[in-house]
Amino acid sequence: MPRALWHAVSFHSSGRAVQQATAASGDMYEPYRVWSEVFSPYHCAVRAHWQPYLDGTTTMDAVALAPVRALTSE
């Protein structure tokens, strides 16, 4: 399993939470992971496989291994 994957998931999740909170007050926020390109090799896999869980459209069980599979099959 890629060592930094869960850091990328954490950065994505926290950045998305702050983005939603600031949007609710009418402000714009670009997450650090986006403008700094930190964990950029993981962005597509995390967005494709973890974001649906954050959006509430899938379960943790359904997404737990998806990012790992996506990154190890490339």
N, CA, C and O of each residue as an XYZ file, in Angstrom:
296
protein
N       0.848     -1.179      0.000
C       0.000      0.000      0.000
C       0.892      1.241      0.000
O       1.862      1.311      0.755
N       0.569      2.205     -0.834
C       1.348      3.447     -0.853
C       1.356      4.112      0.531
O       0.301      4.322      1.129
N       2.533      4.434      1.024
C       2.681      4.929      2.397
C       1.946      6.231      2.668
O       1.420      6.413      3.766
N       1.894      7.126      1.722
C       1.300      8.445      1.958
C      -0.189      8.508      1.631
O      -0.805      9.565      1.762
N      -0.768      7.392      1.210
C      -2.175      7.420      0.792
C      -3.093      7.960      1.875
O      -3.934      8.813      1.592
N      -2.956      7.490      3.100
C      -3.900      7.928      4.126
C      -3.632      9.361      4.563
O      -4.530     10.019      5.089
N      -2.414      9.860      4.356
C      -2.186     11.287      4.555
C      -2.946     12.078      3.490
O      -3.538     13.118      3.778
N      -2.921     11.573      2.267
C      -3.643     12.228      1.172
C      -5.139     12.227      1.452
O      -5.819     13.221      1.196
N      -5.658     11.117      1.976
C      -7.077     11.032      2.335
C      -7.399     12.058      3.424
O      -8.425     12.735      3.357
N      -6.534     12.169      4.413
C      -6.735     13.125      5.499
C      -6.720     14.566      4.983
O      -7.584     15.364      5.347
N      -5.747     14.898      4.141
C      -5.677     16.245      3.576
C      -6.920     16.537      2.733
O      -7.481     17.630      2.801
N      -7.342     15.556      1.943
C      -8.526     15.737      1.102
C      -9.761     15.969      1.970
O     -10.539     16.888      1.715
N      -9.938     15.139      2.989
C     -11.126     15.228      3.847
C     -11.180     16.541      4.608
O     -12.218     17.203      4.636
N     -10.077     16.920      5.220
C     -10.077     18.161      5.986
C     -10.206     19.379      5.072
O     -10.901     20.337      5.410
N      -9.548     19.346      3.931
C      -9.671     20.452      2.981
C     -11.093     20.611      2.478
O     -11.588     21.728      2.326
N     -11.746     19.491      2.222
C     -13.137     19.518      1.751
C     -14.067     20.054      2.839
O     -14.989     20.814      2.544
N     -13.834     19.667      4.090
C     -14.654     20.160      5.199
C     -14.515     21.672      5.353
O     -15.511     22.371      5.533
N     -13.296     22.173      5.283
C     -13.074     23.621      5.392
C     -13.679     24.327      4.187
O     -14.262     25.401      4.331
N     -13.551     23.744      3.009
C     -14.120     24.332      1.797
C     -15.638     24.468      1.928
O     -16.200     25.499      1.559
N     -16.297     23.449      2.443
C     -17.750     23.495      2.619
C     -18.151     24.509      3.688
O     -19.136     25.229      3.519
N     -17.403     24.571      4.776
C     -17.713     25.517      5.853
C     -17.554     26.958      5.383
O     -18.383     27.808      5.706
N     -16.505     27.239      4.630
C     -16.300     28.608      4.163
C     -17.308     28.973      3.075
O     -17.731     30.125      2.981
N     -17.692     27.997      2.254
C     -18.696     28.257      1.216
C     -20.042     28.609      1.844
O     -20.784     29.438      1.317
N     -20.350     27.974      2.974
C     -21.617     28.264      3.664
C     -21.679     29.704      4.134
O     -22.767     30.265      4.261
N     -20.535     30.308      4.393
C     -20.510     31.709      4.810
C     -20.226     32.651      3.646
O     -20.053     33.854      3.842
N     -20.178     32.100      2.434
C     -19.988     32.919      1.245
C     -18.539     33.155      0.862
O     -18.266     33.944     -0.042
N     -17.613     32.496      1.521
C     -16.200     32.677      1.225
C     -15.687     31.541      0.340
O     -16.278     30.463      0.279
N     -14.599     31.802     -0.329
C     -13.961     30.796     -1.181
C     -12.715     30.286     -0.463
O     -12.026     31.042      0.221
N     -12.442     29.015     -0.627
C     -11.244     28.413     -0.041
C     -10.717     27.362     -1.002
O     -11.444     26.464     -1.424
N      -9.458     27.487     -1.335
C      -8.812     26.471     -2.159
C      -7.941     25.631     -1.229
O      -7.002     26.149     -0.624
N      -8.245     24.338     -1.111
C      -7.485     23.498     -0.186
C      -5.985     23.503     -0.469
O      -5.546     23.589     -1.615
N      -5.234     23.409      0.589
C      -3.775     23.378      0.516
C      -3.288     22.300     -0.445
O      -2.361     22.530     -1.222
N      -3.909     21.130     -0.394
C      -3.470     20.018     -1.248
C      -3.583     20.365     -2.721
O      -2.860     19.807     -3.547
N      -4.488     21.286     -3.063
C      -4.681     21.671     -4.462
C      -3.596     22.635     -4.909
O      -2.902     22.379     -5.892
N      -3.444     23.747     -4.189
C      -2.500     24.757     -4.663
C      -1.049     24.378     -4.409
O      -0.160     24.864     -5.108
N      -0.788     23.522     -3.428
C       0.603     23.121     -3.170
C       0.991     21.863     -3.936
O       2.172     21.535     -4.048
N      -0.010     21.160     -4.464
C       0.164     19.904     -5.171
C       0.773     18.811     -4.286
O       1.373     17.859     -4.785
N       0.610     18.961     -2.959
C       1.062     17.926     -2.040
C       0.231     16.665     -2.283
O      -0.984     16.749     -2.461
N       0.857     15.537     -2.291
C       0.203     14.252     -2.542
C      -0.468     14.193     -3.913
O      -1.434     13.452     -4.093
N       0.025     14.955     -4.868
C      -0.603     14.999     -6.194
C      -0.730     13.637     -6.875
O      -1.687     13.443     -7.624
N       0.181     12.678     -6.658
C      -0.020     11.380     -7.300
C      -1.285     10.655     -6.834
O      -1.755      9.726     -7.491
N      -1.825     11.086     -5.702
C      -2.978     10.419     -5.121
C      -4.303     11.132     -5.390
O      -5.366     10.572     -5.125
N      -4.254     12.347     -5.906
C      -5.473     13.155     -6.050
C      -6.591     12.441     -6.801
O      -7.727     12.409     -6.328
N      -6.290     11.877     -7.945
C      -7.345     11.250     -8.757
C      -7.973     10.071     -8.039
O      -9.197      9.945     -8.012
N      -7.157      9.210     -7.460
C      -7.689      8.029     -6.765
C      -8.514      8.429     -5.549
O      -9.579      7.862     -5.305
N      -8.031      9.396     -4.791
C      -8.765      9.829     -3.602
C     -10.075     10.499     -3.997
O     -11.120     10.218     -3.410
N     -10.023     11.376     -4.984
C     -11.236     12.058     -5.431
C     -12.258     11.054     -5.980
O     -13.449     11.150     -5.682
N     -11.796     10.115     -6.763
C     -12.705      9.144     -7.386
C     -13.280      8.148     -6.392
O     -14.436      7.745     -6.517
N     -12.487      7.748     -5.411
C     -12.916      6.650     -4.549
C     -13.267      7.059     -3.127
O     -14.028      6.356     -2.462
N     -12.735      8.174     -2.642
C     -13.015      8.597     -1.273
C     -14.099      9.670     -1.223
O     -14.918      9.678     -0.304
N     -14.112     10.562     -2.189
C     -15.095     11.646     -2.197
C     -16.536     11.143     -2.141
O     -17.345     11.754     -1.443
N     -16.902     10.067     -2.834
C     -18.282      9.573     -2.713
C     -18.669      9.221     -1.273
O     -19.820      9.393     -0.873
N     -17.704      8.729     -0.506
C     -17.980      8.455      0.913
C     -18.251      9.758      1.657
O     -19.190      9.839      2.449
N     -17.433     10.774      1.405
C     -17.639     12.074      2.050
C     -18.975     12.691      1.652
O     -19.611     13.384      2.446
N     -19.389     12.434      0.425
C     -20.662     12.958     -0.065
C     -21.859     12.173      0.462
O     -23.002     12.597      0.293
N     -21.603     11.028      1.101
C     -22.676     10.216      1.644
C     -23.359      9.323      0.631
O     -24.461      8.832      0.873
N     -22.706      9.106     -0.512
C     -23.331      8.287     -1.551
C     -22.861      6.843     -1.542
O     -23.322      6.039     -2.352
N     -21.947      6.501     -0.636
C     -21.485      5.121     -0.492
C     -21.057      4.899      0.953
O     -21.028      5.838      1.748
N     -20.732      3.683      1.285
C     -20.358      3.342      2.656
C     -18.848      3.218      2.806
O     -18.118      3.109      1.822
N     -18.402      3.237      4.038
C     -16.978      3.047      4.331
C     -16.522      1.680      3.836
O     -15.443      1.557      3.256
N     -17.335      0.656      4.060
C     -16.978     -0.689      3.592
C     -16.744     -0.718      2.090
O     -15.839     -1.403      1.613
N     -17.541      0.007      1.358
C     -17.429     -0.003     -0.098
C     -16.187      0.716     -0.603
O     -15.676      0.383     -1.672
N     -15.701      1.679      0.136
C     -14.575      2.483     -0.367
C     -13.242      2.217      0.323
O     -12.222      2.762     -0.099
N     -13.220      1.419      1.341
C     -12.001      1.253      2.137
C     -10.795      0.814      1.314
O      -9.695      1.322      1.529
N     -10.968     -0.095      0.401
C      -9.833     -0.587     -0.381
C      -9.743     -0.006     -1.783
O      -8.744     -0.216     -2.470
N     -10.751      0.710     -2.217
C     -10.759      1.220     -3.595
C      -9.555      2.099     -3.933
O      -8.947      1.891     -4.983
N      -9.176      3.081     -3.086
C      -8.004      3.891     -3.458
C      -6.714      3.071     -3.516
O      -5.855      3.319     -4.363
N      -6.581      2.103     -2.623
C      -5.388      1.255     -2.636
C      -5.330      0.458     -3.935
O      -4.289      0.385     -4.587
N      -6.448     -0.130     -4.296
C      -6.490     -0.899     -5.545
C      -6.186     -0.025     -6.746
O      -5.454     -0.435     -7.647
N      -6.741      1.174     -6.762
C      -6.520      2.078     -7.893
C      -5.049      2.461     -8.030
O      -4.526      2.547     -9.141
N      -4.394      2.686     -6.915
C      -2.996      3.112     -6.964
C      -2.036      1.959     -7.197
O      -0.968      2.165     -7.773
N      -2.377      0.775     -6.777
C      -1.462     -0.351     -6.955
C      -1.650     -1.052     -8.298
O      -0.825     -1.876     -8.692
N      -2.727     -0.726     -8.993
C      -2.948     -1.359    -10.299
C      -2.434     -0.502    -11.450
O      -2.470     -0.930    -12.603
N      -1.960      0.699    -11.149
C      -1.474      1.596    -12.211
C      -0.126      1.170    -12.711
O       0.432      1.809    -13.603
